Amino acid sequence: MQLDYHILDVFTDKRFSGNPLAVVLDAGRLKSGEMSAIAREFNLSETVFVLPPENPAHSAKIRIFTPQRELAFAGHPTVGTAALLASIRSNGSNGEHDSIIALEQGIGTVRVGVRMRGAQAPFAEFDAPRLPEMTGAAPSNEAIADALGLIPREIGFENHAPRRIDAGNAFLHVPVASLDALGRARVNPSEWVRAISPLEVVGVFLYTRQCIHTTSSFHARMFAPEAGVTEDPATGSAAVGFAAAAFAFDEYPDGVHKRVVEQGYEMGRPSHIMLTLVVKGGRLTVVRIGGHAIRVAEGKLGI
């Protein structure tokens, strides 16, 4: 059996930057173990397997694997898969084309709007299927600093403090005082097991207000060693959770607030996540994640 696959760079409009994603098409005959083995073979942050939808009105059902585990939801696989399917189904049209791609995932059905404009990389955007919630206590700044190779006074800035936030995937969100400190962060395995592992999170999302580009609002990194991801170039599901921290600490008023989160620079994979927060009646009511995705390679996978 041979299956078509595509490699895309996500949260970027330039090849060889952003977050790489493998998408395997027509994967309905694969067993879970085979999907996991293929994900380990690609060894990217995530690999997506496209299956027929359970509801014929939807575009596809997808399963998402890291090299170590299956995820019920993830951001860059959602953006990349939707952009790919919209491009394939546009029959190669080089003009303007907008479409809605409905992807059945473990978390539920996620509807993604895809905008294509000529030779530009497609732009895909979706409303988070679950609003983020701050859940549980965070470790002490001292414990977090030890796990990340920093010193305690580099954890936090202004009124921002570490929080465990769950939006379908849970992350520990850690504000870091400066861009310099964020660049020095490293996983200390023994201290990570002591401080982070008990939280049952996918990983740690670090962020600072200091940015490389003036068009960005936050600079971020994400480590998820227990998911087989040493560092992730762009993490859409963590950005969903980050919306709760931005809303709580920066106290956004009612209205629509757009922020760009830059990530992946320390890895040589610059990425830009468009994060939109809709606040109504003093409550966070919508979190939207968007980004470009560009195809890099394609081939056939022998099973």
C-alpha positions in Angstrom: 0.0 0.0 0.0 1.2 3.5 -0.9 -0.1 6.7 0.5 0.4 10.2 -0.7 1.9 12.7 1.8 2.7 16.3 1.9 5.2 18.4 4.0 4.1 21.9 4.8 5.7 24.8 6.7 3.0 26.3 8.9 2.7 29.8 10.5 4.9 31.2 7.8 4.6 32.2 4.1 8.3 31.3 3.4 9.6 27.8 2.8 12.1 26.4 5.3 10.8 28.5 8.2 7.7 28.1 10.4 6.7 24.7 11.9 7.0 21.7 9.6 4.0 19.4 9.3 3.5 16.0 7.6 0.0 15.2 6.3 -0.7 11.7 5.1 -3.8 11.5 2.9 -6.3 8.6 2.5 -5.1 7.1 5.8 -8.3 5.3 6.7 -6.8 1.8 6.5 -4.0 2.5 8.9 -4.1 1.2 12.4 -3.1 3.4 15.4 0.2 1.7 15.8 1.1 2.3 12.2 0.2 5.9 12.5 2.4 6.2 15.6 5.3 4.5 13.8 5.0 6.8 10.8 5.0 9.9 13.1 8.2 8.7 14.7 9.7 8.2 11.2 8.8 11.7 10.1 10.0 12.9 13.6 8.3 16.3 13.3 6.4 18.0 16.0 3.2 16.6 14.6 2.0 14.3 11.8 -1.6 14.4 10.6 -3.5 11.4 9.1 -6.5 12.3 7.0 -9.5 9.9 7.1 -13.0 10.0 5.7 -15.3 12.1 7.8 -17.9 10.4 10.0 -20.3 13.2 9.0 -20.5 13.5 5.2 -21.1 17.2 5.5 -17.6 17.6 6.9 -14.3 17.8 5.0 -12.3 15.1 6.8 -11.6 13.4 10.0 -8.0 13.8 11.2 -5.8 12.2 13.8 -2.7 14.0 15.1 0.4 12.3 16.4 3.6 13.6 18.0 6.6 11.2 17.9 5.4 10.0 21.3 1.6 10.4 21.6 -1.7 11.2 20.0 -3.3 14.6 20.5 -7.0 15.4 20.5 -6.3 18.8 19.0 -3.4 20.9 17.9 -3.1 24.3 16.2 -0.5 24.0 13.5 -1.9 20.7 12.2 -5.3 22.3 12.0 -4.0 25.3 10.0 -1.7 23.2 7.8 -4.2 20.4 7.0 -7.0 22.9 6.2 -4.7 24.9 3.9 -3.6 21.8 2.1 -7.2 20.4 1.6 -8.5 23.7 0.4 -5.6 24.0 -2.0 -6.2 20.5 -3.4 -9.9 21.0 -3.7 -9.5 24.3 -5.5 -8.3 22.3 -8.5 -5.1 24.3 -8.7 -6.9 27.5 -9.4 -4.5 30.5 -9.3 -7.1 33.0 -8.5 -8.9 34.2 -5.4 -10.6 31.4 -3.5 -12.2 31.2 0.0 -13.4 28.0 1.6 -14.5 26.5 4.9 -12.8 23.2 5.8 -14.5 21.2 8.6 -12.1 18.9 10.4 -13.3 16.3 12.8 -10.8 16.0 15.7 -10.7 14.3 19.0 -11.8 17.6 20.6 -14.7 18.0 18.2 -15.3 19.5 14.8 -13.1 22.5 14.0 -14.2 24.8 11.1 -11.3 26.5 9.4 -11.6 29.5 7.0 -9.0 29.4 4.3 -8.2 32.3 2.1 -6.2 31.8 -1.1 -4.9 34.7 -3.2 -3.1 33.8 -6.4 0.5 32.7 -5.8 0.5 33.7 -2.1 0.6 31.0 0.6 -2.9 30.2 1.8 -4.0 31.7 5.1 -6.1 29.6 7.4 -7.9 30.7 10.6 -10.1 28.9 13.1 -12.0 29.6 16.3 -10.7 27.6 19.2 -13.0 24.7 19.9 -12.6 25.2 23.6 -12.0 28.4 25.5 -8.9 28.4 27.7 -9.2 27.9 31.5 -6.6 28.5 34.2 -6.5 25.2 36.1 -4.5 24.2 39.1 -1.6 25.8 40.8 1.8 26.5 39.2 5.0 25.4 40.8 7.1 28.1 42.6 9.2 30.4 40.5 12.3 28.8 42.0 11.2 25.3 40.8 10.3 26.6 37.3 13.6 28.4 37.0 15.5 25.3 38.0 13.6 23.3 35.3 14.3 25.8 32.6 18.0 26.7 33.5 17.0 30.3 34.5 17.2 32.2 37.8 14.0 32.9 39.8 14.0 36.7 39.2 13.8 36.0 35.5 10.4 34.3 35.9 7.6 36.8 35.5 7.3 40.4 34.4 4.9 43.3 35.3 1.9 41.5 36.8 2.3 38.3 34.6 2.9 35.1 36.6 3.1 31.4 35.7 -0.2 29.7 35.2 -1.4 26.2 34.1 -3.9 26.8 31.3 -6.0 24.1 29.5 -7.7 24.7 26.2 -7.9 21.1 25.1 -4.2 20.6 25.6 -2.8 21.9 28.9 0.5 23.9 29.1 2.3 25.6 31.8 2.5 29.3 30.6 5.6 31.0 32.0 6.3 34.7 31.5 10.0 35.5 31.3 11.4 38.9 32.1 13.5 39.5 28.9 14.3 38.3 25.4 17.8 37.5 26.6 16.6 35.3 29.4 14.2 33.5 27.1 17.0 32.8 24.6 19.0 31.2 27.4 16.2 28.9 28.6 17.0 25.1 28.4 15.3 22.0 29.8 17.0 20.6 32.9 15.7 17.0 32.7 16.0 16.1 36.4 14.4 19.3 37.6 11.7 19.1 34.8 10.6 15.7 36.1 10.4 17.1 39.6 8.5 20.3 38.8 6.8 20.0 35.5 5.9 16.3 35.0 3.4 16.2 37.9 1.3 19.0 36.2 0.3 16.6 33.4 0.9 19.2 30.7 1.9 18.8 27.1 4.8 21.2 27.7 5.9 24.6 28.9 5.1 27.8 26.8 7.5 30.6 27.7 6.8 34.2 26.6 8.1 37.7 26.9 6.8 41.1 25.8 10.2 41.9 24.3 10.2 41.0 20.6 12.5 40.8 17.6 9.9 42.5 15.3 8.0 45.7 16.1 4.9 44.1 14.5 4.9 41.3 17.1 3.3 41.6 20.6 5.0 38.6 22.3 8.0 36.4 21.7 7.6 32.7 22.7 9.3 29.3 23.0 7.7 25.9 23.8 9.4 22.8 25.2 7.6 19.5 25.3 10.3 16.8 25.9 7.8 14.2 27.2 5.8 14.5 24.0 9.0 13.8 22.0 9.3 17.5 21.0 12.6 19.0 22.3 11.4 22.5 21.1 8.5 23.5 18.9 8.8 26.2 16.3 5.2 27.4 16.6 2.5 26.1 18.9 -1.1 27.1 18.0 -2.8 25.1 20.8 -0.5 26.8 23.4 -1.3 30.2 21.8 -5.0 29.4 22.5 -4.2 28.9 26.1 -2.0 32.0 26.1 -5.0 34.1 25.2 -6.3 33.5 28.8 -3.1 34.8 30.3 -3.0 37.9 28.0 -6.6 38.6 28.8 -6.3 38.2 32.5 -3.0 40.0 33.0 -3.3 42.8 30.4 -7.0 43.4 31.1 -8.3 43.9 27.6 -11.5 45.9 27.3 -14.5 44.8 25.3 -13.7 44.5 21.6 -11.6 42.6 19.1 -7.8 42.5 19.9 -5.3 41.1 17.4 -1.8 40.2 18.6 1.1 38.5 16.7 3.1 35.9 18.6 6.5 35.3 17.2 8.2 31.9 17.9 10.8 29.6 16.5 13.6 32.2 16.1 16.0 30.4 18.4 15.6 27.3 16.2 16.2 29.2 12.9 12.5 28.6 12.1 10.8 32.0 12.4 7.0 31.7 12.8 4.2 34.1 13.3 0.9 33.2 14.9 -2.1 35.6 14.5 -3.9 35.5 17.8 -7.3 37.2 18.0 -9.2 37.7 21.3 -12.9 38.8 21.3 -13.9 40.3 24.7 -17.6 40.9 25.4 -19.2 41.9 28.7 -15.9 41.7 30.4 -15.4 38.1 29.4 -13.2 36.3 26.8 -15.7 34.9 24.4 -13.7 33.9 21.3 -10.1 32.9 20.7 -9.0 32.7 17.1 -5.8 31.3 15.7 -4.5 32.1 12.2 -1.5 31.7 10.0 -0.1 31.0 6.6 1.0 27.5 5.4 3.1 26.7 2.4 3.8 23.3 0.7 7.4 22.2 0.6 7.4 18.6 -0.5 5.3 15.7 -1.4 5.8 12.0 -2.0 4.5 8.5 -1.5 4.7 6.5 1.7 5.1 2.7 1.5 3.3 0.7 4.1 
